Amino acid sequence: RYVAFSTAATNVLPGQPKHESDVFVRDRWTGRTELITAGGLPTTDDQSIRNADSPTLSRDGRYVAFASTRTDLAPGVKRGKINIYVTDRWTHTTRLVTTGTDGGGANNSSYSPTISADGNTVGFTSRAGNLLPGDPGDPAEAARSAADAAADPDAATPQLTGPRFYPYYVWKADTGQITGASLDDTGALRGVAYDARISPDGRFAVYGLPVFGGAAPGHNHGIRMDVYVHELATGKLTKANDGLPGTSTTRSSAGGVMTADDRWVYFGSDAENLVPGDTNDVSDVFRRDLWTGSVERVSVAQDGSQSTATSYSPRVDATGDTVVFNAEDGNLVPGDTNTVTDVFLRRL
């Protein structure tokens, strides 16, 4: 029923305030569009040059989580930082998610919010160093990639040669508490890839952890990514891209998404050791059954033959029976002769 979106358009609603971009929600049944990021708290900062984007909705459309550089949406926000907010459309109230341990705003930017179906859990990635007690700031991954800079150590503005990774956090609306979610096997909070998210019910966090020096030569600056599923209440970790017994890989997996029943995690992977007979040497889409541990390759043709080109970015329905993904291949369905990337749907 509801669609949340961000736009820089200034004519969505009559008399809307001018900002770089705003978040709106459209009710498809009634045709009504609502401005979520109206703001209006007292501030000396120029709001016309601030933006709001990356909206995500709870199942009933009541709660909207989003990212914004605005400083008039909630008190205590630091100028120039991207913060995460949640707006309750029924009570017309907005809460700051990214609060520091001192009760003030986060001291650095946060990104990519996702909200649970009931609206109580929000996941996000953050560069801030004051979200947790004793937070040391940027994790080792950020420091390592920052140190891997230009060939000229005396350069005034050295260019990074590797990606940067920042931790993933979850916030609970009922307690206001933030916890670190992107843990590794030792229990350490680690930086993650850009595509981390929570499960639909907020019980799990799904994220990609970098393995430095674990990749094939020339692959992504020597960094391999593994997909982990973290059950937040128990601390249980599952590596979704665990290979066949007795095998190992130097290739990456990414883009994990979970079904609403918490059974399946879908992801894309270059790995060649997840299922028998994977010899196409390209990225495929897989799913792991978290109940049984079995792995299935999803991006195959109707006759079961493997793809000859890259498949990636899976998205799945609540039951896990229907998945859509991008693919550059022409052999997945008959008549695909356009030689460009298409979106495919498969029912399992």
Buried (B, 14 or more C-beta within 10 A) or exposed (E): EBEBBBEEEEEBBEEBBEBBBBBBBBBEEEEEBBBBBBBEEEBEBEBEEBBBBBBBBBBEBBBBBBBBBBBBBBEBBBEEBBBBBBBBBEEEEBBBBBBBEEEBBBBBBBBBBBBBBBBBBBBBBBBBBBBBEEBEEBBBBBEBBEEBBEEEEEEEEBEEEBBBBBBBBBBBBEEEEBBBBBBBEEEEBBBBBBBBBBBBBBBBBBBBBBBBEBBEEEBBBBBBBBBBBBBBEEEEBBBBBBBBEEEEBBBBBBBBBBBBBBBBBBBBBBBBBBBEEBEBEBBBBBBBEBEEEEBBBBBBBEEEEBBBBBBBBBBBEEEBEEBBBBBBBBBBBEEBEEEEEBEBEBEE
